Amino acid sequence: MTALAQAHRALNLAQGLMWLEPDPRLLELASAQVGQPGNHHQYSFPAGYPPLQEQVAALSERFFGVRYDPTSEITITVGATEGLFAAILALTTPGGEAVFVEPAYDSYLPAFRMAGLQARPVSIPLKLPWAFPWDHLEAVLSSATQLLLLNFPHNPTGLCLRQADLVRLEAIAERFPELFIVVDEAYELMTWHPDWRQEEAVRPVSVRQSPLLRERAVVVGSLGKMVGATGWRLGYVAAPPALTAAIRAVHQFIPFCAPTPLQAVVAAYLSQDLERALYFHRPLLARRRFFLERLVQSTSLEVLPPEGGYFVLVRPPGVTQGDVELAEALTREVGVAAIPLGPFYSSEEGEGWLRLCFARPIELLEEACERLSRAFPLAAASTDRRL
């Protein structure tokens, strides 16, 4: 979609990354660090650069109230995607079964297949309005299920984990003591007030906050998203020692280690002030409100506000074409590029929904809303817009 957007000079709300400048202090540290001689230009330990492992442990304690041992429980990976793949490869065997929820980030299914699960990944769908399908999940789990892969805040819906969900998940963990739980928390701190008109963040809920689940779960995070530098390819895996050892045994034979100088930069950045992990919250919340307000007030699009992350799902009224065809037409004819929901499913679903990224300059969002309002004028609004 990005290539199509470039070909048609469309506004790119498709690509899932922030077009917001990182904290200048981060860039100053990067400039100073890269110019210094020393061992930080060589390989780090496969498990990670120790000061960064310590900062990841400190982040968990500060924002979730849960401590991990940086030496035996924190692994720095080449982005969250590599961390997820290493965990899946380490914790599954051919002929087993893995359960995940759709719509799902598009690396999950290929990771299962490459891990040797063949045709055994089992997906369960989220249904509108977005709510986690706990009953369906419990129905599909069996003694053959080796791994449960979850994602909170969820991409692309923005659904967040709640305290009541931890109770359901604890019951599952007790019922299936051999089940591994892997949770993709790439947007871990980006949890917003349920009322999108409120520019407030709320305290995130994580499986790690349950003592039972903390000892059974693998949490995968994205430091690149946290500091607004996804191109640096820095993620982490937090897990109890036995699971960490298994994951590290795989990780060291994929990239060996994450980029050492960039690990050093992020470690120095966070060590000066852990609150820097929230640097993008204020601009993202302002953009969430601005974008949703404009979409609601000036277009007939059905809109689903997110509880977390930086995506909004929209659907034009009276959709008669597939979501991929719709996204391509929107790019060519309206000049706004979106991601169709189809690639987030292993089946032919999507229902005409499109994902728009609001982590963009306000001026670009304003122009996108103007174009969308001309293509989908408010006069044709549906009576049910799910706000």
SEMARKE-520687 format. One record per residue (C-alpha): x, y, z. Coordinates in steps of 0.1 Angstrom, whole numbers, padded with zeros to 4 digits, always signed. Example, Ala and Ser with C-alpha at 12.3 -4.5 7.8 and 13.67 -1.06 7.14 Angstrom:
<atoms>
+0123-0045+0078 +0137-0011+0071 
</atoms>
This chain:
<atoms>
+0000+0000+0000 +0029+0023+0007 +0042+0017-0029 +0008+0023-0043 +0005+0055-0023 +0038+0068-0036 +0028+0059-0072 -0005+0079-0069 +0009+0106-0045 -0017+0096-0019 -0016+0106+0017 -0001+0075+0034 -0022+0065+0065 -0014+0029+0057 +0021+0022+0070 +0020+0014+0107 +0047+0037+0120 +0049+0071+0135 +0058+0101+0114 +0066+0120+0145 +0101+0132+0153 +0118+0114+0182 +0128+0133+0213 +0157+0155+0204 +0175+0143+0235 +0174+0108+0221 +0190+0120+0188 +0217+0139+0207 +0226+0108+0226 +0227+0088+0194 +0250+0113+0177 +0273+0113+0207 +0272+0075+0211 +0279+0066+0175 +0309+0089+0174 +0326+0074+0204 +0352+0046+0202 +0347+0015+0223 +0332-0019+0225 +0297-0007+0219 +0305-0009+0182 +0310-0047+0185 +0286-0075+0192 +0268-0074+0225 +0260-0105+0244 +0232-0124+0226 +0209-0117+0256 +0214-0080+0252 +0234-0050+0263 +0233-0053+0301 +0224-0016+0308 +0194-0019+0284 +0183-0051+0300 +0183-0033+0333 +0162-0004+0319 +0136-0028+0305 +0133-0044+0339 +0130-0010+0355 +0103-0001+0330 +0082-0031+0340 +0086-0023+0376 +0077+0014+0371 +0046+0010+0349 +0033-0025+0358 +0046-0030+0393 +0064-0062+0383 +0101-0068+0385 +0120-0091+0361 +0156-0101+0367 +0175-0083+0339 +0202-0111+0336 +0180-0142+0335 +0146-0129+0324 +0151-0100+0299 +0164-0106+0263 +0169-0078+0238 +0157-0087+0203 +0158-0073+0168 +0124-0057+0171 +0092-0073+0186 +0087-0093+0154 +0120-0113+0159 +0111-0117+0196 +0078-0133+0187 +0093-0156+0161 +0120-0167+0186 +0094-0174+0212 +0072-0193+0188 +0101-0214+0175 +0114-0221+0210 +0080-0231+0225 +0063-0252+0198 +0070-0285+0182 +0058-0300+0149 +0024-0316+0152 +0014-0293+0180 -0013-0266+0179 -0012-0229+0184 -0042-0206+0190 -0043-0170+0181 -0069-0143+0176 -0079-0126+0143 -0076-0100+0130 -0039-0106+0138 -0007-0090+0129 +0005-0105+0097 +0037-0121+0110 +0019-0145+0133 +0007-0171+0108 +0040-0173+0088 +0059-0177+0121 +0037-0206+0131 +0042-0222+0097 +0080-0218+0098 +0081-0232+0133 +0068-0265+0118 +0032-0264+0130 +0021-0270+0094 -0017-0267+0092 -0022-0266+0130 -0025-0229+0138 -0061-0223+0151 -0076-0188+0148 -0106-0174+0166 -0122-0142+0154 -0130-0110+0173 -0166-0099+0166 -0181-0064+0165 -0183-0046+0187 -0148-0056+0197 -0148-0079+0227 -0124-0107+0235 -0140-0141+0226 -0131-0159+0259 -0159-0185+0255 -0148-0194+0220 -0112-0195+0231 -0119-0219+0259 -0139-0241+0235 -0110-0246+0211 -0082-0252+0236 -0072-0288+0241 -0044-0310+0253 -0028-0306+0218 -0026-0268+0222 +0010-0258+0229 +0009-0221+0227 -0016-0193+0230 -0006-0160+0213 -0024-0128+0224 -0019-0092+0215 -0027-0062+0238 -0032-0034+0229 -0045-0052+0199 -0034-0044+0163 -0055-0034+0144 -0086-0029+0167 -0069-0012+0197 -0086-0035+0221 -0069-0035+0256 -0067-0061+0283 -0088-0056+0314 -0085-0069+0349 -0115-0092+0344 -0096-0108+0314 -0068-0118+0337 -0092-0139+0358 -0104-0157+0326 -0068-0162+0315 -0057-0175+0350 -0085-0201+0348 -0072-0212+0314 -0036-0215+0327 -0048-0236+0356 -0068-0259+0333 -0039-0263+0308 -0007-0264+0329 +0014-0272+0299 +0002-0243+0278 +0026-0215+0270 +0012-0180+0268 +0029-0154+0245 +0016-0119+0246 +0026-0093+0220 +0027-0060+0239 +0043-0039+0211 +0021-0009+0221 +0023-0017+0258 +0020+0018+0274 -0002+0033+0247 -0035+0027+0265 -0060+0054+0263 -0092+0067+0281 -0122+0048+0266 -0138+0081+0258 -0118+0093+0228 -0128+0129+0236 -0106+0127+0267 -0069+0132+0259 -0058+0109+0288 -0038+0078+0291 -0049+0050+0315 -0028+0025+0335 -0020-0004+0312 -0030-0040+0323 -0006-0068+0315 -0006-0106+0320 +0026-0100+0340 +0006-0084+0368 -0009-0118+0377 +0016-0138+0398 +0003-0170+0382 +0006-0157+0346 +0039-0140+0352 +0054-0174+0357 +0038-0189+0327 +0038-0161+0301 +0063-0146+0276 +0058-0108+0271 +0072-0093+0239 +0077-0055+0237 +0089-0029+0212 +0115-0004+0224 +0115+0010+0189 +0079+0020+0191 +0083+0033+0226 +0110+0058+0216 +0097+0065+0182 +0126+0049+0163 +0112+0017+0148 +0140+0016+0122 +0164+0009+0150 +0149-0026+0153 +0149-0030+0191 +0125-0052+0210 +0126-0073+0241 +0113-0105+0256 +0105-0108+0293 +0099-0143+0306 +0107-0166+0336 +0143-0181+0335 +0134-0215+0319 +0114-0200+0291 +0140-0173+0286 +0168-0199+0282 +0148-0217+0255 +0141-0185+0237 +0177-0173+0239 +0188-0206+0224 +0168-0198+0193 +0175-0160+0193 +0213-0163+0192 +0210-0183+0159 +0187-0158+0142 +0204-0124+0146 +0229-0133+0174 +0223-0099+0189 +0205-0066+0184 +0225-0036+0172 +0249-0027+0201 +0253+0010+0197 +0215+0015+0194 +0210-0006+0225 +0235+0017+0243 +0216+0048+0231 +0182+0037+0243 +0197+0025+0276 +0213+0059+0282 +0181+0077+0272 +0158+0058+0296 +0183+0057+0324 +0181+0095+0327 +0143+0094+0331 +0120+0064+0327 +0091+0088+0321 +0106+0093+0286 +0088+0061+0277 +0056+0082+0276 +0071+0109+0254 +0046+0103+0225 +0015+0100+0246 +0005+0137+0245 +0009+0141+0207 -0008+0108+0200 -0038+0115+0222 -0042+0149+0206 -0041+0133+0172 -0066+0106+0182 -0091+0132+0193 -0086+0154+0163 -0088+0126+0138 -0118+0109+0153 -0136+0142+0157 -0131+0151+0121 -0141+0117+0108 -0173+0117+0129 -0183+0153+0121 -0175+0154+0084 -0178+0119+0069 -0203+0090+0067 -0176+0064+0075 -0184+0039+0103 -0157+0046+0128 -0142+0024+0156 -0122+0044+0181 -0092+0025+0196 -0086+0019+0233 -0048+0017+0226 -0022+0020+0199 -0025+0045+0170 -0049+0030+0145 -0085+0037+0137 -0108+0013+0118 -0133+0027+0094 -0158+0013+0069 -0176+0031+0042 -0214+0028+0041 -0229+0003+0017 -0197-0015+0010 -0200-0038-0020 -0164-0046-0028 -0136-0065-0010 -0115-0046+0014 -0083-0050-0007 -0101-0036-0038 -0116-0009-0016 -0082+0001-0002 -0066+0003-0037 -0095+0023-0050 -0093+0047-0021 -0056+0052-0028 -0060+0058-0065 -0093+0078-0066 -0094+0096-0032 -0057+0100-0025 -0057+0084+0009 -0039+0051+0015 -0052+0027+0041 -0045-0009+0051 -0073-0034+0043 -0082-0058+0071 -0079-0088+0048 -0042-0094+0055 -0049-0096+0092 -0070-0128+0086 -0060-0163+0074 -0095-0166+0060 -0115-0145+0035 -0128-0119+0061 -0124-0082+0066 -0159-0070+0060 -0148-0039+0042 -0129-0025+0071 -0098-0004+0066 -0070+0006+0091 -0059+0042+0092 -0028+0053+0112 -0032+0086+0130 +0005+0089+0141 +0010+0115+0115 +0014+0153+0114 -0018+0172+0121 -0017+0189+0087 -0016+0155+0069 -0045+0142+0090 -0065+0173+0083 -0060+0170+0045 -0069+0133+0047 -0101+0141+0065 -0109+0167+0038 -0105+0141+0011 -0125+0115+0029 -0153+0139+0035 -0156+0146-0002 -0156+0109-0010 -0179+0099+0018 -0200+0130+0027 -0219+0132+0060 -0253+0134+0043 -0250+0097+0035 -0243+0087+0071 -0253+0054+0085 -0275+0054+0116 -0252+0030+0134 -0216+0042+0135 -0205+0023+0166 -0191+0053+0185 
</atoms>
